[in-house]
Amino acid sequence: MLRSSAGMHAAHSGRSNTSASRKAVSVRAVPPQQTNTSTSSSNSSSSKSGVVIVGGGPAGFASAMMLAKRGWTDISILESADKIGHEDITKSFVYGIDGRGQRFLDHVGLKDLLPKYGVALQSACVAKSLTNGKVTRATIPMKDDSKLIYFMPRPKFMDVTAASSSGETITFQPRLVIGADGLHSKVRQTLHQLDPSGRFEMQKVDSASAGLRYKVMMLPANPKANHDGDECLENEALGVYVGALTGSSRAARLGLLPVRDPTAMRPANLIVKEPHEFFDATTGEQLYEYLEKNFPQMPVRELIPPDRAQLYAEASGGRFPNPQRTDDFYMLFGGSQGRQSEEASSTRSTAAQDSEASAMLLVGDSCHCFPPDLGQGVNSALEDVLQFGSKLDKYANSLESALPEYQEERSPNIKALIRLQQFGYPTQYGQDKAAQFLWMCNLALRALLNRMFPQVFDQVAFIMLQDPTLSYSEIVNRANTTTSRIQILSTALGMAFTAKLAWGVTLTNRGTRYVHQNIFVFVFVFVFVFVFVFVFVFVIVFVFVFVFKGLGLSLYLAVIDPVLVL
């Protein structure tokens, strides 16, 4: 049951009626079919609902479409914003729908709409506005159409309309509650209250991009690239304003993801590591001053009017979270295998129990959340829903049978996805130039080895992610295998070099006969040199971990952690 009070909005639809109604209500998640006779208002109503979805984002909307396709009725979506699909313009999202997300949209019959509303990167066209006012353009063709990524603004992806009405209290009694309400999920908090064992707590790990701050500023369509206005950053191309300032507390660049509509405003993302001068600006004039210093080529005051500048200066922006996940995704109520805590058992009404299980399920950011490094936020959420739907198909909509198997298969992939966030591409924001350089060296090395020996060495994980036929677990396993093989190759080369060095030492002024008689000298020199080099490398890495946190963490994840894992 979901009990609601003022402040949340609900979109409700039946099996054959697609009209939606919105009620000003807020939601507190309570287990399905748990009876609560109290009300907080005389203006109240009760609705027997098949499904209640908390959260009107991509995961919630996808869940509703998937269940409706399978014949589920009375599906209600509860959203805290003014409307489903609402966005904060200072945290505007442009989704990159890759092969994983496209498989879901194809399943519900919407994939054909992607070319209409999204920009397909058949070729990656990047327009870069340099500090001298010149614009460079580069086009990287993509040969494999199966790896196309469609960029689409959140409002286009979440284009749902509904009527509004006055506030009232509503009580739902659904068979299924889906928590698609993000990192600070109320549904997950409820599950933790019902079972405080920790299986619904977020388990966090470190990442070089965790904690980075970001803010989005909306620019006019096809914004001017310089003061002369003879060049612009076209809406359908990736765009970059290059910054002139240096130093981690001042340097920044503006990145613009492509949008299909040539008249639509463009969200410009600024992502930096704290402390940073940009976030010290609290007035519109201070914002202008920083932007004009860092982007001298950009007609700042023309692109950003004073009222918007003040809005952006006052906005707090956002912060990238640590990669994190829950151990479990669901809880069953009733049925022969109901997985419920003792607290849940003691509070449930026996009259509400029946032979058919009901459940609470977490999808998307509510059970796995991470920075946007790999563009897997919306895609992994859609894949959650698609895989859950496949289990419902297999077991004829039986939650009691579908959910355990769904979690058994999905959980290893979510663990792998969180692991991918640690070494996938967390240095792409330029927060640590040295770490970014090391990542590029790693990319070049793996690309070279893959080209020379494709059956032995795989591409870097960031590239493998573009193949939707590979699961997250397979990608991590392949990356780890390639890492171990590179380590073996490096060790072998190191041993060969050390052996040659040791052989040279023992040969000095002695001759071959002396070496044969004193082989222990060779062995001693070999072991000493090899151990010294090995220990030296590890000591340097550990020093970086504690002294230079960003670079040190990258080195740790790239060198030491794979050794410990393998």
ZAPAZA-656843 format. One line per field, with one value per residue (C-alpha): residue in one letter; x negated, y negated, z. Coordinates in Angstrom, 2 decimals. Layout:
BEGIN
type c(A ...) .
px c(X ...) .
py c(Y ...) .
pz c(Z ...) .
***
This chain:
BEGIN
type c(M L R S S A G M H A A H S G R S N T S A S R K A V S V R A V P P Q Q T N T S T S S S N S S S S K S G V V I V G G G P A G F A S A M M L A K R G W T D I S I L E S A D K I G H E D I T K S F V Y G I D G R G Q R F L D H V G L K D L L P K Y G V A L Q S A C V A K S L T N G K V T R A T I P M K D D S K L I Y F M P R P K F M D V T A A S S S G E T I T F Q P R L V I G A D G L H S K V R Q T L H Q L D P S G R F E M Q K V D S A S A G L R Y K V M M L P A N P K A N H D G D E C L E N E A L G V Y V G A L T G S S R A A R L G L L P V R D P T A M R P A N L I V K E P H E F F D A T T G E Q L Y E Y L E K N F P Q M P V R E L I P P D R A Q L Y A E A S G G R F P N P Q R T D D F Y M L F G G S Q G R Q S E E A S S T R S T A A Q D S E A S A M L L V G D S C H C F P P D L G Q G V N S A L E D V L Q F G S K L D K Y A N S L E S A L P E Y Q E E R S P N I K A L I R L Q Q F G Y P T Q Y G Q D K A A Q F L W M C N L A L R A L L N R M F P Q V F D Q V A F I M L Q D P T L S Y S E I V N R A N T T T S R I Q I L S T A L G M A F T A K L A W G V T L T N R G T R Y V H Q N I F V F V F V F V F V F V F V F V F V F V I V F V F V F V F K G L G L S L Y L A V I D P V L V L) .
px c(0.00 -1.12 0.29 0.05 0.40 -0.15 -2.99 -3.42 -1.87 -0.34 0.22 2.66 3.69 5.66 5.20 7.19 7.50 4.37 5.71 3.78 4.84 2.55 3.28 1.25 0.06 -3.18 -4.08 -5.34 -6.05 -4.43 -4.47 -1.87 1.45 0.52 3.69 3.71 7.06 5.92 6.21 4.78 7.56 11.31 10.89 9.59 10.17 9.06 8.00 7.30 4.31 2.37 -0.94 -2.28 -5.55 -7.30 -9.35 -8.45 -11.92 -13.16 -13.13 -9.60 -8.21 -9.89 -8.46 -4.96 -5.32 -6.76 -3.98 -1.23 -2.60 -2.22 1.40 0.98 3.78 4.26 0.69 0.03 -3.14 -3.89 -6.27 -7.34 -7.99 -5.33 -5.05 -6.47 -9.64 -10.34 -13.96 -16.06 -17.74 -20.89 -21.10 -19.74 -20.21 -20.92 -20.58 -22.81 -20.70 -23.11 -22.46 -21.26 -18.64 -17.69 -16.86 -14.24 -12.76 -12.64 -10.84 -8.07 -7.88 -9.48 -12.91 -11.75 -11.19 -14.86 -15.96 -13.08 -13.84 -17.49 -20.83 -22.51 -26.28 -26.83 -29.92 -31.22 -31.44 -33.19 -33.24 -35.81 -35.89 -39.48 -40.48 -41.69 -38.21 -39.01 -36.92 -38.29 -36.12 -36.85 -34.69 -35.22 -33.08 -31.48 -31.51 -29.20 -25.57 -24.78 -26.86 -25.07 -24.26 -21.23 -21.48 -18.14 -17.18 -15.31 -12.04 -11.91 -12.48 -9.94 -7.24 -4.20 -1.19 1.35 4.05 3.76 6.16 6.29 4.54 6.02 4.95 4.93 4.37 3.16 3.25 1.20 -0.12 -3.47 -5.34 -8.32 -10.85 -12.25 -12.79 -16.53 -19.49 -17.48 -14.71 -11.85 -10.95 -14.45 -14.31 -11.05 -12.58 -15.49 -13.06 -11.29 -14.58 -17.44 -19.92 -21.70 -20.74 -18.92 -21.69 -23.84 -27.34 -29.78 -33.15 -35.74 -36.08 -38.31 -35.21 -33.16 -32.59 -33.12 -30.73 -28.79 -26.46 -24.54 -23.92 -21.43 -22.78 -20.84 -20.46 -23.61 -25.53 -28.19 -31.70 -33.38 -32.66 -32.65 -29.75 -31.19 -31.28 -28.81 -28.60 -25.83 -23.12 -23.65 -27.39 -29.32 -30.62 -33.42 -34.44 -38.12 -39.19 -42.19 -42.81 -45.18 -45.38 -42.93 -41.05 -40.51 -40.66 -37.43 -35.83 -32.23 -30.89 -27.76 -26.03 -24.09 -20.33 -18.10 -15.93 -17.85 -15.86 -16.29 -18.50 -21.74 -22.76 -26.43 -28.02 -30.83 -32.39 -35.19 -36.94 -36.49 -37.61 -37.02 -36.66 -33.55 -31.54 -32.71 -30.56 -27.33 -26.10 -25.47 -28.29 -30.78 -29.69 -30.25 -33.73 -34.83 -33.39 -34.94 -38.36 -38.24 -36.45 -37.69 -36.43 -32.87 -30.35 -29.22 -26.84 -25.16 -24.65 -23.59 -21.18 -21.51 -18.52 -19.86 -23.35 -21.96 -19.99 -23.06 -25.21 -22.72 -22.14 -24.10 -24.41 -25.03 -27.72 -28.72 -27.96 -30.21 -29.47 -27.11 -24.55 -22.29 -22.81 -19.12 -16.54 -13.18 -11.04 -8.10 -4.98 -2.73 -3.04 -4.91 -8.35 -7.67 -11.01 -9.97 -11.69 -10.40 -9.40 -7.31 -5.71 -4.69 -3.09 -1.22 2.47 3.29 6.45 4.32 2.37 3.37 1.86 0.73 -2.51 -2.90 -6.22 -8.35 -11.08 -13.93 -15.12 -17.54 -19.28 -17.28 -19.44 -22.55 -23.91 -27.19 -28.79 -27.92 -31.41 -30.24 -26.75 -25.14 -22.67 -19.57 -20.73 -21.27 -17.87 -16.14 -18.03 -16.79 -13.22 -13.74 -15.26 -12.56 -9.97 -11.61 -11.23 -7.58 -7.12 -8.85 -6.73 -3.39 -3.58 -4.25 -6.25 -7.09 -8.92 -10.18 -11.85 -14.29 -15.57 -15.73 -17.91 -20.09 -20.91 -20.97 -22.98 -26.36 -25.99 -25.23 -28.28 -30.32 -28.80 -29.85 -33.34 -33.44 -32.80 -36.08 -38.34 -36.12 -36.95 -36.71 -39.46 -37.73 -36.75 -40.33 -40.34 -43.76 -45.87 -48.46 -45.82 -44.09 -47.40 -47.92 -44.40 -45.10 -48.36 -46.37 -43.86 -46.65 -48.42 -45.29 -44.24 -47.68 -47.75 -44.16 -45.07 -48.15 -46.66 -42.82 -42.33 -44.51 -43.94 -40.58 -39.93 -39.68 -36.41 -35.16 -35.14 -33.69 -30.72 -29.57 -28.74 -25.26 -25.67 -28.31 -27.01 -28.69 -30.08 -31.58 -33.21 -34.80 -35.98 -37.53 -39.15 -40.58 -41.84 -43.53 -45.02 -46.44 -47.89 -49.50 -50.93 -52.30 -53.76 -55.28 -56.68 -58.20 -59.80 -61.01 -62.48 -64.20 -65.66 -66.75 -68.29 -70.22 -71.39 -72.41 -74.18 -76.13 -77.18 -78.46 -80.27 -82.14 -85.88 -85.18 -84.20 -81.63 -83.48 -83.28 -79.53 -79.00 -81.00 -79.22 -75.62 -74.43 -75.89 -73.62 -70.57 -71.31 -71.68 -68.56 -66.36 -67.75 -67.17 -63.69 -62.45 -63.92 -62.09 -58.81 -58.88 -59.92 -56.91 -54.46 -55.94 -55.64 -52.02 -51.12 -52.79 -50.64 -47.52 -48.05 -49.75 -48.25 -44.74 -43.36 -46.38 -47.09 -43.60 -43.85 -47.19 -45.83 -42.78 -44.94 -47.86 -47.43 -43.72 -43.64 -46.56 -44.69 -41.45 -43.08) .
py c(0.00 -3.54 -6.25 -9.73 -13.32 -16.80 -17.52 -14.51 -13.99 -10.77 -9.69 -6.79 -4.58 -1.39 1.39 -0.12 -3.71 -5.73 -9.02 -10.30 -12.24 -14.10 -14.69 -16.92 -14.28 -13.19 -9.62 -7.54 -3.99 -1.23 2.52 3.81 4.87 3.57 2.18 -1.31 -2.67 -6.12 -9.15 -12.64 -14.46 -14.32 -14.64 -11.12 -8.28 -4.66 -2.98 0.70 0.54 3.30 1.43 -1.72 -3.09 -5.68 -7.95 -9.34 -9.16 -6.81 -3.71 -4.40 -5.22 -2.15 0.06 -1.19 -0.52 2.94 3.97 2.53 4.51 7.66 6.97 5.46 3.05 -0.01 -1.28 -4.49 -6.57 -8.92 -11.82 -14.58 -17.20 -19.45 -17.07 -13.77 -14.49 -17.77 -18.88 -21.44 -23.51 -23.80 -19.98 -19.33 -15.84 -14.72 -10.96 -8.83 -5.80 -3.02 0.56 1.67 -1.05 -0.56 3.10 2.06 -0.59 1.97 4.37 1.83 0.69 -2.76 -2.30 -3.76 -7.11 -7.48 -8.94 -11.44 -12.83 -11.91 -12.60 -9.42 -9.41 -7.67 -9.83 -11.67 -15.28 -17.44 -21.24 -22.87 -26.61 -27.59 -30.50 -32.50 -32.37 -29.77 -26.61 -23.18 -20.30 -16.61 -13.74 -10.17 -7.72 -4.76 -1.72 0.51 -0.67 1.68 -0.60 -3.86 -6.07 -8.37 -11.58 -12.86 -15.59 -14.34 -16.20 -14.44 -11.07 -11.78 -13.50 -12.64 -14.94 -14.97 -17.18 -18.62 -18.70 -19.84 -18.05 -15.09 -12.00 -8.76 -5.23 -2.61 1.13 2.52 5.97 4.52 1.41 0.39 -2.03 -4.06 -7.14 -7.57 -7.68 -8.94 -6.41 -6.44 -2.92 -1.70 -3.45 -1.65 1.70 0.98 0.20 3.50 5.40 3.51 6.33 4.10 5.83 2.67 0.27 -1.27 0.25 -2.45 -2.17 -4.76 -6.35 -9.10 -11.00 -10.67 -14.03 -16.15 -19.09 -20.06 -22.78 -23.22 -26.52 -26.70 -28.43 -29.54 -27.15 -26.86 -29.17 -31.48 -30.12 -33.55 -37.26 -37.75 -35.33 -33.81 -30.36 -28.48 -25.16 -23.37 -21.67 -18.26 -18.16 -17.63 -21.01 -22.23 -25.69 -25.39 -27.28 -29.60 -29.36 -26.83 -25.14 -22.68 -25.41 -27.61 -25.57 -24.31 -23.62 -23.73 -20.60 -20.53 -17.28 -17.15 -17.73 -17.01 -20.14 -22.93 -25.56 -24.03 -25.60 -23.72 -22.56 -23.39 -21.26 -22.49 -19.74 -20.51 -19.32 -21.33 -23.83 -25.80 -29.48 -28.86 -27.72 -30.76 -32.98 -33.85 -36.73 -37.06 -39.58 -37.28 -34.48 -36.75 -37.67 -34.06 -32.97 -35.93 -35.19 -31.48 -31.64 -34.86 -33.64 -33.22 -36.12 -35.35 -38.27 -37.71 -33.99 -34.25 -37.09 -38.74 -36.97 -33.58 -34.47 -35.23 -31.97 -29.93 -31.70 -30.98 -27.36 -24.78 -22.42 -18.76 -16.38 -13.02 -10.22 -7.34 -4.18 -2.23 0.56 2.58 6.29 7.10 5.57 6.85 8.11 10.50 10.42 13.46 16.59 19.73 18.11 14.58 12.96 10.67 9.55 10.27 6.62 6.92 10.12 8.56 5.51 7.13 7.75 11.44 10.51 9.02 12.20 14.48 17.15 14.70 12.90 9.15 7.37 4.24 3.92 1.44 0.50 -2.05 -4.55 -3.42 -0.26 -1.17 -4.67 -6.07 -9.02 -9.43 -8.42 -5.51 -6.75 -3.70 -5.35 -5.35 -2.33 -0.08 -1.16 -0.22 3.07 3.70 3.34 5.43 8.34 8.17 8.28 11.35 13.17 12.17 13.66 16.85 17.31 15.94 12.77 14.72 12.35 15.18 17.05 14.18 11.97 14.49 15.54 11.93 10.97 14.06 13.15 9.37 8.98 10.17 7.76 4.83 5.67 5.72 2.40 0.76 2.19 0.80 -2.68 -2.52 -1.97 -2.60 -6.27 -8.32 -10.77 -12.09 -15.39 -16.61 -16.76 -15.11 -15.51 -12.93 -10.29 -11.10 -10.66 -7.25 -6.18 -7.20 -5.21 -2.23 -2.71 -2.91 0.17 2.32 1.07 1.95 5.40 6.06 5.16 7.39 10.31 9.97 13.51 12.84 9.21 7.39 3.70 1.34 1.76 -1.67 -0.42 3.01 1.30 0.20 3.82 4.50 8.26 8.28 8.28 6.13 9.28 10.44 7.05 7.04 10.63 9.84 6.67 8.56 11.36 8.85 7.10 10.36 11.22 7.77 8.28 11.70 10.22 7.31 9.68 11.90 8.94 7.63 10.99 11.22 7.74 8.52 11.81 10.04 7.44 10.10 12.09 9.02 8.38 11.92 11.86 8.65 9.41 13.10 15.02 17.77 20.46 18.37 17.95 21.70 22.23 19.43 19.64 18.65 15.15 14.83 16.03 13.67 10.64 11.58 11.96 8.82 6.59 8.00 7.72 4.23 3.00 4.70 3.22 -0.18 -0.36 0.61 -1.88 -4.69 -3.80 -3.72 -7.09 -8.52 -7.01 -8.96 -12.11 -12.69 -11.35 -11.57 -10.14 -7.75 -6.26 -5.82 -4.05 -1.89 -0.83 -0.24 1.62 2.89 3.59 5.91 7.84 8.31 9.20 11.69) .
pz c(0.00 -0.67 1.45 -0.02 1.16 -0.30 -2.74 -5.08 -8.51 -9.75 -13.34 -13.52 -16.40 -16.86 -19.38 -22.17 -20.96 -21.61 -20.24 -17.22 -14.16 -11.79 -8.14 -5.85 -3.43 -1.82 -1.14 1.73 0.67 2.71 1.89 -0.58 0.96 4.41 5.90 7.39 8.45 9.55 7.26 7.58 5.81 5.53 1.78 1.07 -1.32 -1.67 -4.89 -5.47 -7.84 -9.56 -9.72 -8.11 -9.51 -7.37 -9.61 -13.02 -14.57 -17.28 -15.03 -13.79 -17.21 -18.73 -15.97 -16.72 -20.46 -19.87 -17.46 -19.65 -22.59 -20.49 -19.60 -16.14 -15.28 -13.08 -13.27 -11.34 -11.50 -8.59 -9.23 -6.82 -9.51 -11.06 -13.98 -15.11 -17.03 -15.23 -15.21 -13.37 -16.10 -13.95 -13.91 -17.39 -18.79 -22.33 -22.41 -24.60 -25.55 -26.54 -27.66 -24.22 -24.00 -27.64 -26.99 -24.46 -26.76 -29.56 -27.19 -26.50 -30.12 -29.72 -31.26 -34.58 -32.81 -31.90 -35.26 -35.07 -31.61 -31.06 -32.72 -33.94 -33.80 -37.12 -37.09 -34.05 -35.22 -32.62 -32.96 -30.66 -29.97 -29.16 -26.94 -30.00 -31.54 -34.16 -34.51 -35.28 -36.41 -36.47 -37.70 -36.54 -38.58 -36.81 -39.07 -37.01 -37.06 -34.15 -31.91 -32.67 -29.70 -29.86 -27.83 -26.62 -24.10 -21.04 -21.89 -25.26 -23.65 -20.92 -22.96 -20.84 -20.50 -17.69 -16.21 -12.72 -9.79 -6.18 -3.34 -1.54 0.32 -1.66 -0.39 -2.88 -2.29 -5.17 -5.88 -6.96 -5.83 -7.97 -6.53 -9.42 -7.30 -7.57 -5.24 -2.27 -2.81 -0.30 -1.37 -0.56 2.81 3.53 2.61 4.95 7.75 7.13 6.99 8.69 8.02 5.49 2.25 1.12 2.12 -0.60 -0.68 -1.87 -3.60 -4.62 -8.04 -9.42 -10.60 -7.39 -5.73 -8.85 -9.02 -12.11 -13.24 -16.47 -18.26 -21.11 -24.22 -27.33 -30.23 -32.33 -29.97 -31.38 -31.11 -31.06 -30.82 -34.58 -34.93 -38.09 -36.47 -34.32 -32.50 -34.39 -32.33 -33.92 -33.21 -30.02 -28.90 -26.63 -25.45 -24.55 -21.40 -21.07 -17.31 -15.80 -12.43 -10.89 -9.00 -12.09 -15.29 -16.88 -20.22 -21.39 -23.04 -25.21 -26.11 -29.41 -29.71 -32.72 -32.66 -34.47 -32.51 -29.04 -26.39 -25.71 -22.24 -21.58 -18.86 -16.63 -14.48 -12.03 -8.91 -5.71 -4.60 -7.79 -8.68 -10.76 -7.75 -5.75 -7.98 -6.15 -8.33 -12.02 -12.40 -10.67 -13.02 -16.02 -14.74 -14.42 -17.77 -19.60 -18.08 -18.85 -22.21 -23.88 -27.26 -26.00 -26.23 -22.70 -22.08 -25.43 -24.85 -21.20 -20.31 -16.84 -15.27 -16.35 -15.14 -11.70 -11.72 -12.64 -10.04 -7.26 -8.29 -6.34 -9.29 -8.60 -7.40 -8.85 -6.39 -5.46 -7.45 -5.20 -5.17 -2.90 -2.30 -2.91 -5.22 -3.95 -1.06 -1.36 0.79 1.06 -1.04 -0.06 -0.44 0.81 1.72 4.54 7.72 11.21 11.47 8.33 9.57 12.85 11.27 8.39 8.76 8.49 6.67 3.89 3.29 0.47 -1.70 -4.38 -3.51 -3.76 -3.85 -3.66 -6.30 -6.86 -10.35 -11.78 -9.53 -6.50 -6.34 -8.36 -8.90 -10.19 -12.04 -15.75 -16.93 -19.08 -20.00 -18.41 -16.01 -18.20 -20.22 -17.20 -15.84 -19.09 -19.07 -15.50 -16.68 -19.81 -17.86 -15.18 -17.96 -19.48 -16.16 -15.94 -19.40 -18.36 -15.24 -16.48 -14.33 -11.12 -8.89 -6.50 -9.27 -11.42 -8.82 -7.27 -10.69 -11.88 -8.92 -9.25 -12.85 -12.53 -9.33 -10.75 -13.66 -11.35 -9.25 -12.46 -13.58 -10.32 -10.77 -14.33 -12.98 -11.08 -14.06 -17.14 -17.83 -14.60 -15.64 -18.76 -17.07 -16.93 -13.12 -13.09 -16.22 -15.19 -14.45 -17.75 -19.57 -17.93 -18.95 -22.54 -22.44 -21.18 -24.01 -26.60 -25.24 -25.22 -28.66 -30.04 -28.43 -29.56 -33.15 -33.08 -31.12 -31.12 -29.83 -26.79 -25.79 -25.64 -26.13 -23.18 -21.23 -22.34 -25.93 -25.10 -23.45 -26.89 -27.70 -26.23 -26.69 -23.94 -20.38 -17.76 -16.14 -19.43 -19.96 -16.50 -16.92 -20.30 -18.96 -15.98 -18.22 -20.52 -17.48 -16.16 -19.57 -19.83 -16.36 -17.36 -20.54 -18.60 -15.99 -18.65 -20.39 -17.04 -16.14 -19.53 -19.10 -15.54 -16.64 -19.37 -16.87 -14.32 -17.03 -18.02 -14.42 -13.93 -17.27 -16.53 -16.62 -15.88 -18.95 -19.60 -17.65 -14.47 -14.92 -15.20 -12.02 -10.12 -11.31 -7.83 -8.48 -11.50 -9.56 -6.68 -8.92 -10.88 -7.80 -6.16 -9.19 -9.93 -6.33 -6.01 -9.12 -8.08 -4.56 -5.87 -8.21 -5.46 -2.98 -5.54 -6.23 -2.53 -2.02 -4.81 -3.22 -0.01 -1.32 -4.76 -4.28 -7.82 -9.63 -6.76 -6.87 -10.63 -10.27 -7.48 -9.52 -12.61 -11.02 -7.47 -7.25 -10.33 -8.83 -5.56 -7.34 -9.69) .
***
